[in-house]
Amino acid sequence: MRPPRIIGKYLGLEKGPLVIVIGGMHGNEPAGPKALQRMFDMLTIEPDHNPDFYFKGCLLGLRGNTRAISKNIRFQDRDLNRIWTKEHVEKIKNSSILTLKNEDLELREMIDLIESEIAAYQPDEIILLDLHTTTAHGGIFSIPSDGEESLEIALELHAPVIMGLLSGIEGTLLHYFRTENTGVKTCAVAFESGQHNEILSVNRAIAAITNCLRTVGCVQAKHVENRHDELLISYSKSLPKVAELIAVHQINEDDEFEMAPGYVNFQKVKKGQRLAKDRHGEIYAPEEALVLMPLYQPQGEDGFFLIRELQ
């Protein structure tokens, strides 16, 4: 059966930002929804254990591609995290819901729900945190959108920050959820918590949610356990603090793309090193770089990303 869209909603006694956290935009990435469920469980019992605890704002946890989640596949017709262009969203909002299916229907259900929550809560600010995992092992990272606040949140997640990655892809949640599209000051960040089925990917996603809530003022720093910071810092200690995108190898369905085995996130490659192959032949690294998100699953539009360390 298709899981419910809403994982949980936690309303603080004091008005504050509307924090929307989404897990499972890709249906084969279970860590985000699991982390959100645990987060709401913890928030429910926190006041019983800590009488001084209080929450400012509203936390809304959502599942993304519910139909793909029910089938444990990345998507059905097309990648839900590649169709959030302003033009496409407006087209879907103006379409009869009876004519929509699969990812377009998922988008319509999500945008209707989110806009309803915004209208009901009337926040002064929206924070969107998009939780993901990767097919490869080897590291966690965060992706900021435009603006200093997004970068500040990304840095507080204690994972490598990948600058410029949004310039290499189109139609993600981070591209759409901006102030000009919501009518409210909006800040969006994506967080990759590890490999799809790695148990600690759930724990790292919980830590990222917690640190995000602390950074935007929903919870006080004194009520956040150090273990959340320690978990993220320990996993990122050998990784670059900030890196930038060099290139993206985009693929089509008929490319017969096959990533060379054994690559992990942040692995160093030399110029001319073999990375993959497709129906056109071998694919080599155009320059010395670090590999990010090598594709080891049948569905996907990006074969791999190449980045370089900034600091």
Secondary structure, DSSP 8 states (H G I E B T S, - for coil): ----SEEEEEE-SEEEEEEEEEE-SSTT--HHHHHHHHHHHHHHHHHHH-TT---EEEEEEEES-HHHHTTTSS-SSS-GGG---HHHHHHHHTS-GGG--HHHHHHHHHHHHHHHHHHHH--SEEEEEEEEEESS-S--EEEE-SSHHHHHHHHHTTS-EEETGGGGS-S-HHHH-SHHHHSSEEEEEEEEEEETT-HHHHHHHHHHHHHHHHHTTSS-GGGS-HHHHHHHHHHHTTS-SEEEEEEEEE--GGG--EE-TT--TTEEE-TT-EEEEETTEEEE-SSSEEEE----SS--SEEEEEEEE--
